[in-house]
Amino acid sequence: MEVKCMAVDLDDTLVYLKDGRAGFYKILAEWGFTHELAEQITREIAFGPGFSFGRLIKRLEVESGHPLSAGLLPRLTTYQERNVTPYPDSRKYLERWLGLVPVAIVTAADSNHQMRKLEIADLPFSEFHAVEPRGGSKAMIIRDLYRRYGRVAFVDDLPMNLDGIRQAGLTSEQVLTFQIRRPLSRQSEPSPHHQQVTSLDEVDAAAFG
């Protein structure tokens, strides 16, 4: 069965932070937040309502008891502009796939925050979907893509997002699942339930031969 739509995650799939987030935590340390606390708060937001600098700063203001936005937001924004980087194969394959089928970016985070990353990386796509990590489901988006287009190939770095596809009752005939483990990114443990790849070249070969 031919693939009729590509669905692709964003972070650690199409783009990464070229300094590995070191600069992000360095900035927060300058405002008096330890790496441990900053990481804890960042994860809580990322796996809760969805990460954005605005949500992060509100949480840090609660922790510190002081207003931070005026000084901290410009620093974080500049950091993001300088560090969000597309993988070398991202543009090549997004452009190739767009010549064949619709390409949907499917991400679990704050919509505006993620869209800005796409703008910085200057990556092409035909649809953009952002779900709230807390209670949101990429599987709902993938199911809708399948209903509209037919068989979907879905690429994500996190097994739980891919597992959600099968838990939603979508079979491998309906959705091909690829766990991508990029060398320059944080890597989850490989899942035996999904095709393992390290590049979009491998995805392309499996999806389109």
N, C-alpha and C positions, 0 to 999 in steps of 0.2 A: 504494500500500500504506500502510495507516494505521500511525502510530507507536504502539507498545504499551508503551513504557517510555522514561523520560528518564534519562540518565546524565550527571552534571554534576561537573566538577572543582571544587575548593574555592578554592585560592589564586589570586588575580588573575582569578578567574571569578565566584565568589560573594562573596568577602571580600577586603579589602586592609588594609594598615597605613596609617592616615591620615597618619602623619608620614613615609611613604616610607622607613622603616627608619633614619632619621637618629638617633632616640633610642636605638635598639638599638646602633649603633656608638659612640655617645657614652658609653653605659654601659661598653662594653668598653674604650674608651679610658681611662676612669677607673681601670681595673685594669691599665693599661699596655700594652694591645694596640693596635697600629697598625690603621688602617682596612684597609690592604692585607692584613695577616695575618689579621685577623678575617674579612674577606670570603673569603679563600682557604679557611680552615678551615670556614667556614659552608657554602660551596659543596661542599667535599669530603664533608661529612656529608650535605648535602641530596641529592646525587646518588650517595651511597654507601648506608649503612644506613638513611638517612631521618632528617630533622632532628628533634631534641628538645633542650630545654635541658640535660637530663642528659648527653647525648652531647657537646654543645658544651663543657660545663664540664669533662668528663673530658679532652678534647683540650687545653683551655686549661691545665689543671693539669699536663699533661705538658710543655707549652711553658714554663710558668713555674717548675715545680718546687715549687709551693706549693698548699696546699688552698684552694679558692675557693668551694665550694658554699654554705657557711653565709651568706656575704655577698652572693654574686652571684645565686644562684637567686631569692631574694625580689625583687630588683630587676628581673630579667628577667620574672618572673611578673607583677609589677605593671605593667610596661611592656606586656606582651601584653594584659592585662585592659583597659587604657586605650586601646589602639590598634587592636585587631582590629575592623574595621567592615564591615558588609554593604553592598554596593552598593544604591542606592535601589530597584532593581527586583528584587532577589533574593527577598525574602519574597513579594512580589506573585506572581511567576511560579512559585515553588515551591508555594505554596498552590493556585494555579490548576491546575498540572499534577497535584498530588496528588488533585484532584477528577476527574481524567481517567484517569491511569495511575500505576503505581508510579514513584517517583522515587528513584534511587540516587545517593548521593554517592560518587564514585570518585576517590581521591586517592593520590598516591605520596609517602608520608612516614610518620613514626612515628604509629601509630594513636591513642595517647592524646593526643599533642600536637595532632593534627588534630581529634579529637573535642572537645577543650577549646575550640578556635576556634569550632566549631559551637555550643557551649553559650553562649559569650560573645555571638555574633552572634544567638543565639536563632532559628535557621533550622529549618524543618520538613523532614522527609524520611522515606522509608519504609525505606530500606536504607543502610548505611554500609559501604564497602569501602576498606581501606588496603593498598596493596602496597608492598613494599620497592623503592625506586628501583633499587638495585643488583641486577639480575637479575629483579626483579619486572616484571610486565607488566599494564598496564591492559587490554590486549586479552584476556587470560584472563578477566577479570571481565566485560567487555563480551560476550564469546562466551557466557558462562554466562547473562547476562541475556537474550540473544537466544534461547537454547535454552528458557528458562523462560517468556518473555513474547511473543516475536515481535520485530518490527522495533524497533530502538533508535535514538534520537537522542542523540548523544554530543557534549558541549560541553567544550572544553578550550582553554587559551591556548597550549599548546606543540605545535608541529607534529609533533614526534617521537612524542608520545603518540597523535596522530591517525593518523600514518603507520603506526604499529604495528598499527592496525586492519586496514588494507589488506594489510600484510605478513602478517598472520595469516590472510588469505584471506577476510575478511568483505567482502562487496560493498556497494555503495551501496543496494541493495535490502534488505539485511539491517541495515545501520547507516548512518544519516545522520551525517556528521561536520561539526562547526562549529568553526572557529577563532575564538575571541572575543578581541578586542584592545581591552581596556578603557582609556579615556582616563587613568584615575588609577593605572594599574599599569605595571610593567615590561612591555614589549611585545617579542615575538619578531617576526621578519620574517614577512610574510604568505606563506602557502603556496598555490600555485595548485591544489593537490589537494583543498582543503576549502573549504566555504562560509565566506566572511568576514563576520563580524558584529561589532558594537560594543556590543550590548545584548541582553538576553534577550527583548525585544520582537520583535527580528528573528528570533530562534530560534523563538519561539512562532508567528509568522506562517508560517514555512517548514514547521514540523513539524505544525501543526494548522490552518493556513489561517484 
